[in-house]
Amino acid sequence: MLKNGEFYSIKDMRGKGMSITQIADSLGRDRKTIRKWLDKNEPLKYQRSVTKTSILDPYKPYIKARMEEGCLNAVVLFDEIKAHGYTRANSASSFIHGTVATGCYSQSNDPL
């Protein structure tokens, strides 16, 4: 992704007769990147990526409630949500990694 103003700098440099290689060298970019941006009429708009839903989403309210009750044992939580229909993880270990990876339990004091 180009920084603000780089797109217009590239267009300006090319308009002044600089080659793609010269533009790439002066900006520290690859020639293919410069060529790609010269083909565009305007800079691309930044689009925030859409957050994906987690397979734990249906269970997060239950997990949060149990944690607020004082149950911080991942193996116990894993067994409890398995009883509620969770089938994805094969072990408590992969469940723990899944909860951290999906933000179910953040490093702050606010779980989920």
VEXLOGU-87513 format. One record per residue: residue number from 0; residue in three letters; x, y, z of N, C-alpha, C, O in turn. Coordinates in Angstrom, 2 decimals. Example, Ala and Ser with C-alpha at 12.3 -4.5 7.8 and 13.67 -1.06 7.14 Angstrom:
2
+-----+------+---------+---------+---------+---------+---------+---------+---------+---------+---------+---------+---------+---------+
! seq ! type !     n_u !     n_v !     n_w !    ca_u !    ca_v !    ca_w !     c_u !     c_v !     c_w !     o_u !     o_v !     o_w !
+-----+------+---------+---------+---------+---------+---------+---------+---------+---------+---------+---------+---------+---------+
!   0 !  ALA !   13.19 !   -5.69 !    7.80 !   12.30 !   -4.50 !    7.80 !   13.20 !   -3.30 !    7.80 !   14.24 !   -3.32 !    8.46 !
!   1 !  SER !   12.85 !   -2.25 !    7.08 !   13.67 !   -1.06 !    7.14 !   12.90 !    0.03 !    7.87 !   13.41 !    1.14 !    8.04 !
+-----+------+---------+---------+---------+---------+---------+---------+---------+---------+---------+---------+---------+---------+
***
This chain:
112
+-----+------+---------+---------+---------+---------+---------+---------+---------+---------+---------+---------+---------+---------+
! seq ! type !     n_u !     n_v !     n_w !    ca_u !    ca_v !    ca_w !     c_u !     c_v !     c_w !     o_u !     o_v !     o_w !
+-----+------+---------+---------+---------+---------+---------+---------+---------+---------+---------+---------+---------+---------+
!   0 !  MET !    0.84 !   -1.18 !    0.00 !    0.00 !    0.00 !    0.00 !    0.89 !    1.23 !    0.00 !    1.87 !    1.31 !    0.74 !
!   1 !  LEU !    0.53 !    2.18 !   -0.81 !    1.29 !    3.42 !   -0.88 !    0.89 !    4.35 !    0.25 !   -0.25 !    4.36 !    0.71 !
!   2 !  LYS !    1.86 !    5.13 !    0.69 !    1.58 !    6.14 !    1.70 !    0.84 !    7.30 !    1.05 !    0.82 !    7.44 !   -0.17 !
!   3 !  ASN !    0.22 !    8.13 !    1.89 !   -0.49 !    9.30 !    1.37 !    0.44 !   10.15 !    0.52 !    1.56 !   10.44 !    0.94 !
!   4 !  GLY !    0.00 !   10.53 !   -0.61 !    0.77 !   11.42 !   -1.47 !    1.71 !   10.71 !   -2.42 !    2.10 !   11.30 !   -3.43 !
!   5 !  GLU !    2.09 !    9.48 !   -2.14 !    3.02 !    8.77 !   -3.02 !    2.41 !    8.54 !   -4.40 !    3.11 !    8.62 !   -5.41 !
!   6 !  PHE !    1.12 !    8.26 !   -4.43 !    0.46 !    8.05 !   -5.72 !    0.64 !    9.27 !   -6.61 !    0.99 !    9.16 !   -7.79 !
!   7 !  TYR !    0.39 !   10.44 !   -6.03 !    0.50 !   11.68 !   -6.82 !    1.95 !   12.01 !   -7.15 !    2.23 !   12.59 !   -8.20 !
!   8 !  SER !    2.88 !   11.64 !   -6.27 !    4.30 !   11.83 !   -6.56 !    4.72 !   10.98 !   -7.75 !    5.48 !   11.42 !   -8.61 !
!   9 !  ILE !    4.23 !    9.75 !   -7.78 !    4.56 !    8.84 !   -8.88 !    4.04 !    9.42 !  -10.19 !    4.76 !    9.46 !  -11.19 !
!  10 !  LYS !    2.80 !    9.87 !  -10.18 !    2.21 !   10.45 !  -11.39 !    2.98 !   11.71 !  -11.83 !    3.22 !   11.91 !  -13.02 !
!  11 !  ASP !    3.36 !   12.54 !  -10.85 !    4.10 !   13.77 !  -11.14 !    5.48 !   13.46 !  -11.73 !    5.89 !   14.07 !  -12.71 !
!  12 !  MET !    6.18 !   12.51 !  -11.12 !    7.52 !   12.14 !  -11.61 !    7.45 !   11.59 !  -13.03 !    8.30 !   11.89 !  -13.86 !
!  13 !  ARG !    6.44 !   10.79 !  -13.29 !    6.27 !   10.23 !  -14.63 !    5.94 !   11.33 !  -15.63 !    6.40 !   11.32 !  -16.77 !
!  14 !  GLY !    5.13 !   12.29 !  -15.19 !    4.79 !   13.42 !  -16.05 !    6.01 !   14.29 !  -16.38 !    6.04 !   14.94 !  -17.42 !
!  15 !  LYS !    7.00 !   14.28 !  -15.50 !    8.24 !   15.04 !  -15.73 !    9.23 !   14.25 !  -16.57 !   10.33 !   14.74 !  -16.85 !
!  16 !  GLY !    8.85 !   13.03 !  -16.98 !    9.69 !   12.25 !  -17.89 !   10.58 !   11.23 !  -17.23 !   11.42 !   10.63 !  -17.90 !
!  17 !  MET !   10.43 !   11.00 !  -15.94 !   11.26 !    9.99 !  -15.27 !   10.81 !    8.60 !  -15.67 !    9.62 !    8.35 !  -15.89 !
!  18 !  SER !   11.77 !    7.69 !  -15.77 !   11.44 !    6.31 !  -16.10 !   10.89 !    5.60 !  -14.85 !   11.03 !    6.08 !  -13.73 !
!  19 !  ILE !   10.28 !    4.46 !  -15.09 !    9.73 !    3.68 !  -13.98 !   10.85 !    3.27 !  -13.03 !   10.67 !    3.29 !  -11.81 !
!  20 !  THR !   12.00 !    2.89 !  -13.58 !   13.14 !    2.50 !  -12.74 !   13.62 !    3.67 !  -11.89 !   13.91 !    3.48 !  -10.71 !
!  21 !  GLN !   13.70 !    4.85 !  -12.46 !   14.12 !    6.03 !  -11.70 !   13.14 !    6.35 !  -10.58 !   13.54 !    6.67 !   -9.46 !
!  22 !  ILE !   11.85 !    6.27 !  -10.89 !   10.83 !    6.53 !   -9.87 !   10.93 !    5.49 !   -8.74 !   10.89 !    5.85 !   -7.57 !
!  23 !  ALA !   11.07 !    4.23 !   -9.11 !   11.18 !    3.15 !   -8.12 !   12.40 !    3.36 !   -7.23 !   12.31 !    3.19 !   -6.01 !
!  24 !  ASP !   13.53 !    3.72 !   -7.83 !   14.74 !    3.95 !   -7.05 !   14.60 !    5.13 !   -6.11 !   15.05 !    5.07 !   -4.96 !
!  25 !  SER !   13.98 !    6.20 !   -6.57 !   13.87 !    7.40 !   -5.73 !   12.89 !    7.20 !   -4.57 !   13.05 !    7.82 !   -3.52 !
!  26 !  LEU !   11.88 !    6.35 !   -4.75 !   10.90 !    6.11 !   -3.70 !   11.17 !    4.83 !   -2.89 !   10.51 !    4.58 !   -1.88 !
!  27 !  GLY !   12.14 !    4.04 !   -3.33 !   12.44 !    2.80 !   -2.62 !   11.37 !    1.75 !   -2.81 !   11.12 !    0.94 !   -1.92 !
!  28 !  ARG !   10.74 !    1.77 !   -3.96 !    9.68 !    0.80 !   -4.27 !   10.12 !   -0.09 !   -5.43 !   11.07 !    0.24 !   -6.14 !
!  29 !  ASP !    9.43 !   -1.19 !   -5.61 !    9.70 !   -2.10 !   -6.72 !    9.12 !   -1.51 !   -8.01 !    8.11 !   -0.81 !   -7.99 !
!  30 !  ARG !    9.79 !   -1.80 !   -9.12 !    9.31 !   -1.30 !  -10.42 !    7.89 !   -1.76 !  -10.72 !    7.09 !   -1.01 !  -11.28 !
!  31 !  LYS !    7.58 !   -3.01 !  -10.35 !    6.23 !   -3.54 !  -10.62 !    5.17 !   -2.77 !   -9.84 !    4.06 !   -2.58 !  -10.33 !
!  32 !  THR !    5.52 !   -2.33 !   -8.64 !    4.58 !   -1.53 !   -7.85 !    4.33 !   -0.19 !   -8.53 !    3.19 !    0.26 !   -8.64 !
!  33 !  ILE !    5.40 !    0.43 !   -8.99 !    5.27 !    1.73 !   -9.68 !    4.44 !    1.57 !  -10.94 !    3.55 !    2.38 !  -11.21 !
!  34 !  ARG !    4.71 !    0.53 !  -11.71 !    3.95 !    0.29 !  -12.94 !    2.47 !    0.08 !  -12.64 !    1.60 !    0.59 !  -13.34 !
!  35 !  LYS !    2.19 !   -0.69 !  -11.58 !    0.80 !   -0.95 !  -11.20 !    0.08 !    0.36 !  -10.87 !   -1.05 !    0.57 !  -11.29 !
!  36 !  TRP !    0.74 !    1.23 !  -10.11 !    0.11 !    2.47 !   -9.69 !    0.02 !    3.48 !  -10.83 !   -0.87 !    4.33 !  -10.82 !
!  37 !  LEU !    0.91 !    3.41 !  -11.80 !    0.81 !    4.28 !  -12.96 !   -0.39 !    3.90 !  -13.84 !   -0.93 !    4.74 !  -14.56 !
!  38 !  ASP !   -0.79 !    2.65 !  -13.78 !   -1.96 !    2.20 !  -14.55 !   -3.28 !    2.66 !  -13.94 !   -4.31 !    2.64 !  -14.61 !
!  39 !  LYS !   -3.26 !    3.08 !  -12.70 !   -4.48 !    3.53 !  -12.01 !   -4.73 !    5.01 !  -12.29 !   -3.80 !    5.79 !  -12.49 !
!  40 !  ASN !   -6.01 !    5.39 !  -12.29 !   -6.37 !    6.79 !  -12.49 !   -6.45 !    7.56 !  -11.17 !   -6.31 !    8.78 !  -11.16 !
!  41 !  GLU !   -6.66 !    6.84 !  -10.09 !   -6.74 !    7.47 !   -8.77 !   -6.29 !    6.46 !   -7.72 !   -6.35 !    5.26 !   -7.97 !
!  42 !  PRO !   -5.85 !    6.93 !   -6.56 !   -5.41 !    5.99 !   -5.53 !   -6.58 !    5.16 !   -5.02 !   -7.72 !    5.62 !   -4.98 !
!  43 !  LEU !   -6.28 !    3.93 !   -4.62 !   -7.32 !    3.07 !   -4.07 !   -7.72 !    3.55 !   -2.69 !   -6.88 !    4.03 !   -1.92 !
!  44 !  LYS !   -8.96 !    3.43 !   -2.40 !   -9.46 !    3.81 !   -1.08 !   -9.14 !    2.69 !   -0.10 !   -9.21 !    1.51 !   -0.45 !
!  45 !  TYR !   -8.80 !    3.06 !    1.12 !   -8.55 !    2.08 !    2.16 !   -9.87 !    1.45 !    2.57 !  -10.84 !    2.15 !    2.83 !
!  46 !  GLN !   -9.89 !    0.12 !    2.62 !  -11.09 !   -0.58 !    3.05 !  -10.73 !   -1.46 !    4.24 !   -9.87 !   -2.34 !    4.14 !
!  47 !  ARG !  -11.39 !   -1.22 !    5.34 !  -11.16 !   -2.03 !    6.53 !  -11.64 !   -3.44 !    6.25 !  -12.71 !   -3.65 !    5.67 !
!  48 !  SER !  -10.85 !   -4.40 !    6.66 !  -11.24 !   -5.79 !    6.43 !  -12.43 !   -6.16 !    7.32 !  -12.58 !   -5.66 !    8.44 !
!  49 !  VAL !  -13.25 !   -7.02 !    6.80 !  -14.44 !   -7.45 !    7.53 !  -14.01 !   -8.51 !    8.53 !  -13.30 !   -9.45 !    8.19 !
!  50 !  THR !  -14.45 !   -8.35 !    9.76 !  -14.10 !   -9.34 !   10.77 !  -14.92 !  -10.61 !   10.54 !  -16.12 !  -10.56 !   10.28 !
!  51 !  LYS !  -14.24 !  -11.73 !   10.64 !  -14.89 !  -13.01 !   10.43 !  -15.53 !  -13.46 !   11.74 !  -15.09 !  -13.11 !   12.83 !
!  52 !  THR !  -16.56 !  -14.22 !   11.59 !  -17.19 !  -14.78 !   12.78 !  -16.36 !  -15.97 !   13.24 !  -15.70 !  -16.63 !   12.43 !
!  53 !  SER !  -16.40 !  -16.23 !   14.50 !  -15.65 !  -17.32 !   15.09 !  -16.57 !  -18.49 !   15.37 !  -17.77 !  -18.31 !   15.61 !
!  54 !  ILE !  -16.01 !  -19.68 !   15.33 !  -16.82 !  -20.86 !   15.67 !  -17.17 !  -20.85 !   17.14 !  -18.06 !  -21.58 !   17.58 !
!  55 !  LEU !  -16.47 !  -20.04 !   17.92 !  -16.77 !  -19.93 !   19.35 !  -17.83 !  -18.87 !   19.65 !  -18.30 !  -18.79 !   20.78 !
!  56 !  ASP !  -18.22 !  -18.08 !   18.67 !  -19.19 !  -17.01 !   18.91 !  -20.45 !  -17.46 !   19.65 !  -20.89 !  -16.77 !   20.58 !
!  57 !  PRO !  -21.05 !  -18.59 !   19.28 !  -22.26 !  -19.00 !   20.01 !  -22.00 !  -19.34 !   21.48 !  -22.92 !  -19.31 !   22.30 !
!  58 !  TYR !  -20.76 !  -19.65 !   21.81 !  -20.42 !  -20.09 !   23.16 !  -19.79 !  -18.99 !   24.02 !  -19.64 !  -19.16 !   25.23 !
!  59 !  LYS !  -19.43 !  -17.86 !   23.40 !  -18.74 !  -16.80 !   24.14 !  -19.55 !  -16.24 !   25.31 !  -18.98 !  -16.03 !   26.37 !
!  60 !  PRO !  -20.85 !  -16.00 !   25.16 !  -21.60 !  -15.52 !   26.33 !  -21.54 !  -16.51 !   27.50 !  -21.41 !  -16.11 !   28.65 !
!  61 !  TYR !  -21.65 !  -17.81 !   27.18 !  -21.58 !  -18.82 !   28.23 !  -20.20 !  -18.84 !   28.88 !  -20.08 !  -18.87 !   30.11 !
!  62 !  ILE !  -19.16 !  -18.81 !   28.05 !  -17.79 !  -18.82 !   28.57 !  -17.54 !  -17.60 !   29.45 !  -16.97 !  -17.70 !   30.53 !
!  63 !  LYS !  -17.99 !  -16.44 !   28.97 !  -17.80 !  -15.20 !   29.73 !  -18.52 !  -15.28 !   31.08 !  -17.97 !  -14.90 !   32.11 !
!  64 !  ALA !  -19.76 !  -15.79 !   31.06 !  -20.53 !  -15.90 !   32.31 !  -19.83 !  -16.83 !   33.29 !  -19.74 !  -16.54 !   34.48 !
!  65 !  ARG !  -19.32 !  -17.95 !   32.78 !  -18.63 !  -18.90 !   33.65 !  -17.33 !  -18.31 !   34.20 !  -16.97 !  -18.57 !   35.35 !
!  66 !  MET !  -16.64 !  -17.52 !   33.40 !  -15.40 !  -16.90 !   33.86 !  -15.70 !  -15.84 !   34.92 !  -14.95 !  -15.69 !   35.89 !
!  67 !  GLU !  -16.81 !  -15.13 !   34.74 !  -17.19 !  -14.14 !   35.74 !  -17.60 !  -14.81 !   37.05 !  -17.48 !  -14.22 !   38.13 !
!  68 !  GLU !  -18.07 !  -16.05 !   36.96 !  -18.39 !  -16.82 !   38.15 !  -17.14 !  -17.34 !   38.85 !  -17.21 !  -17.83 !   39.98 !
!  69 !  GLY !  -16.00 !  -17.24 !   38.17 !  -14.74 !  -17.65 !   38.77 !  -14.11 !  -18.88 !   38.15 !  -13.03 !  -19.28 !   38.57 !
!  70 !  CYS !  -14.75 !  -19.48 !   37.17 !  -14.19 !  -20.66 !   36.52 !  -13.20 !  -20.21 !   35.46 !  -13.60 !  -19.73 !   34.40 !
!  71 !  LEU !  -11.90 !  -20.35 !   35.74 !  -10.86 !  -19.95 !   34.80 !  -10.09 !  -21.15 !   34.27 !   -9.07 !  -20.99 !   33.59 !
!  72 !  ASN !  -10.56 !  -22.34 !   34.57 !   -9.91 !  -23.56 !   34.12 !  -10.39 !  -23.88 !   32.71 !  -11.57 !  -24.18 !   32.50 !
!  73 !  ALA !   -9.48 !  -23.80 !   31.74 !   -9.85 !  -24.00 !   30.34 !  -10.34 !  -25.41 !   30.07 !  -11.21 !  -25.61 !   29.23 !
!  74 !  VAL !   -9.78 !  -26.39 !   30.77 !  -10.21 !  -27.77 !   30.56 !  -11.66 !  -27.94 !   30.99 !  -12.44 !  -28.62 !   30.31 !
!  75 !  VAL !  -12.03 !  -27.34 !   32.11 !  -13.41 !  -27.41 !   32.60 !  -14.34 !  -26.69 !   31.62 !  -15.39 !  -27.21 !   31.26 !
!  76 !  LEU !  -13.94 !  -25.49 !   31.18 !  -14.76 !  -24.74 !   30.22 !  -14.91 !  -25.52 !   28.91 !  -16.00 !  -25.56 !   28.33 !
!  77 !  PHE !  -13.83 !  -26.12 !   28.47 !  -13.87 !  -26.91 !   27.25 !  -14.87 !  -28.06 !   27.38 !  -15.69 !  -28.28 !   26.49 !
!  78 !  ASP !  -14.79 !  -28.79 !   28.49 !  -15.73 !  -29.91 !   28.71 !  -17.17 !  -29.42 !   28.76 !  -18.08 !  -30.09 !   28.27 !
!  79 !  GLU !  -17.39 !  -28.25 !   29.36 !  -18.75 !  -27.73 !   29.48 !  -19.32 !  -27.32 !   28.13 !  -20.48 !  -27.61 !   27.84 !
!  80 !  ILE !  -18.52 !  -26.65 !   27.29 !  -19.08 !  -26.25 !   25.99 !  -19.19 !  -27.43 !   25.04 !  -20.02 !  -27.42 !   24.13 !
!  81 !  LYS !  -18.36 !  -28.46 !   25.24 !  -18.55 !  -29.70 !   24.48 !  -19.91 !  -30.30 !   24.79 !  -20.58 !  -30.82 !   23.91 !
!  82 !  ALA !  -20.30 !  -30.23 !   26.06 !  -21.60 !  -30.75 !   26.46 !  -22.74 !  -29.92 !   25.86 !  -23.86 !  -30.41 !   25.71 !
!  83 !  HIS !  -22.43 !  -28.66 !   25.50 !  -23.42 !  -27.79 !   24.86 !  -23.38 !  -27.87 !   23.33 !  -24.09 !  -27.13 !   22.66 !
!  84 !  GLY !  -22.55 !  -28.77 !   22.79 !  -22.56 !  -28.98 !   21.34 !  -21.34 !  -28.53 !   20.59 !  -21.30 !  -28.69 !   19.37 !
!  85 !  TYR !  -20.33 !  -27.98 !   21.24 !  -19.09 !  -27.57 !   20.57 !  -18.33 !  -28.81 !   20.12 !  -18.04 !  -29.68 !   20.94 !
!  86 !  THR !  -17.99 !  -28.89 !   18.84 !  -17.36 !  -30.10 !   18.33 !  -16.05 !  -29.86 !   17.59 !  -15.42 !  -30.81 !   17.14 !
!  87 !  ARG !  -15.63 !  -28.61 !   17.44 !  -14.49 !  -28.32 !   16.58 !  -13.14 !  -28.78 !   17.14 !  -12.39 !  -29.45 !   16.43 !
!  88 !  ALA !  -12.81 !  -28.43 !   18.35 !  -11.50 !  -28.76 !   18.90 !  -11.46 !  -30.23 !   19.32 !  -12.44 !  -30.77 !   19.83 !
!  89 !  ASN !  -10.33 !  -30.86 !   19.09 !  -10.17 !  -32.25 !   19.49 !   -9.65 !  -32.39 !   20.91 !   -9.74 !  -33.45 !   21.53 !
!  90 !  SER !   -9.10 !  -31.29 !   21.42 !   -8.56 !  -31.35 !   22.77 !   -8.69 !  -29.99 !   23.43 !   -8.95 !  -28.99 !   22.77 !
!  91 !  ALA !   -8.50 !  -29.97 !   24.72 !   -8.55 !  -28.71 !   25.46 !   -7.42 !  -27.80 !   25.01 !   -7.57 !  -26.58 !   25.02 !
!  92 !  SER !   -6.29 !  -28.38 !   24.61 !   -5.15 !  -27.58 !   24.16 !   -5.51 !  -26.75 !   22.93 !   -5.23 !  -25.56 !   22.88 !
!  93 !  SER !   -6.13 !  -27.39 !   21.93 !   -6.51 !  -26.64 !   20.73 !   -7.64 !  -25.66 !   21.03 !   -7.75 !  -24.62 !   20.37 !
!  94 !  PHE !   -8.48 !  -25.98 !   22.01 !   -9.53 !  -25.06 !   22.43 !   -8.91 !  -23.81 !   23.04 !   -9.33 !  -22.69 !   22.74 !
!  95 !  ILE !   -7.90 !  -23.99 !   23.89 !   -7.24 !  -22.85 !   24.52 !   -6.61 !  -21.96 !   23.46 !   -6.74 !  -20.74 !   23.52 !
!  96 !  HIS !   -5.91 !  -22.56 !   22.49 !   -5.31 !  -21.77 !   21.43 !   -6.37 !  -21.07 !   20.60 !   -6.16 !  -19.95 !   20.15 !
!  97 !  GLY !   -7.51 !  -21.71 !   20.39 !   -8.60 !  -21.10 !   19.64 !   -9.21 !  -19.92 !   20.36 !   -9.58 !  -18.93 !   19.73 !
!  98 !  THR !   -9.32 !  -20.01 !   21.68 !   -9.91 !  -18.91 !   22.43 !   -8.99 !  -17.70 !   22.42 !   -9.46 !  -16.57 !   22.34 !
!  99 !  VAL !   -7.70 !  -17.93 !   22.50 !   -6.75 !  -16.82 !   22.45 !   -6.71 !  -16.24 !   21.04 !   -6.70 !  -15.02 !   20.88 !
! 100 !  ALA !   -6.69 !  -17.11 !   20.02 !   -6.59 !  -16.64 !   18.64 !   -7.83 !  -15.87 !   18.20 !   -7.73 !  -14.96 !   17.38 !
! 101 !  THR !   -8.99 !  -16.22 !   18.73 !  -10.20 !  -15.54 !   18.31 !  -10.58 !  -14.39 !   19.24 !  -11.61 !  -13.76 !   19.05 !
! 102 !  GLY !   -9.75 !  -14.13 !   20.23 !  -10.02 !  -13.02 !   21.12 !  -11.04 !  -13.33 !   22.18 !  -11.59 !  -12.42 !   22.79 !
! 103 !  CYS !  -11.30 !  -14.61 !   22.41 !  -12.29 !  -14.97 !   23.43 !  -11.79 !  -14.56 !   24.80 !  -12.58 !  -14.18 !   25.67 !
! 104 !  TYR !  -10.51 !  -14.63 !   25.00 !   -9.94 !  -14.21 !   26.28 !   -8.76 !  -13.31 !   25.97 !   -7.72 !  -13.79 !   25.54 !
! 105 !  SER !   -8.92 !  -12.02 !   26.17 !   -7.85 !  -11.09 !   25.87 !   -6.86 !  -11.05 !   27.02 !   -7.12 !  -11.62 !   28.08 !
! 106 !  GLN !   -5.73 !  -10.38 !   26.81 !   -4.71 !  -10.31 !   27.83 !   -5.07 !   -9.28 !   28.90 !   -4.45 !   -9.24 !   29.96 !
! 107 !  SER !   -6.05 !   -8.46 !   28.63 !   -6.49 !   -7.50 !   29.63 !   -7.33 !   -8.22 !   30.69 !   -7.50 !   -9.44 !   30.63 !
! 108 !  ASN !   -7.84 !   -7.48 !   31.62 !   -8.67 !   -8.08 !   32.65 !  -10.09 !   -8.33 !   32.17 !  -10.91 !   -8.86 !   32.93 !
! 109 !  ASP !  -10.40 !   -7.95 !   30.93 !  -11.75 !   -8.11 !   30.40 !  -11.82 !   -9.32 !   29.49 !  -11.50 !   -9.22 !   28.31 !
! 110 !  PRO !  -12.23 !  -10.48 !   30.02 !  -12.35 !  -11.64 !   29.14 !  -13.45 !  -11.42 !   28.12 !  -14.42 !  -10.71 !   28.36 !
! 111 !  LEU !  -13.25 !  -12.06 !   26.97 !  -14.18 !  -11.95 !   25.85 !  -14.27 !  -10.54 !   25.50 !  -15.00 !  -10.18 !   24.57 !
+-----+------+---------+---------+---------+---------+---------+---------+---------+---------+---------+---------+---------+---------+
***
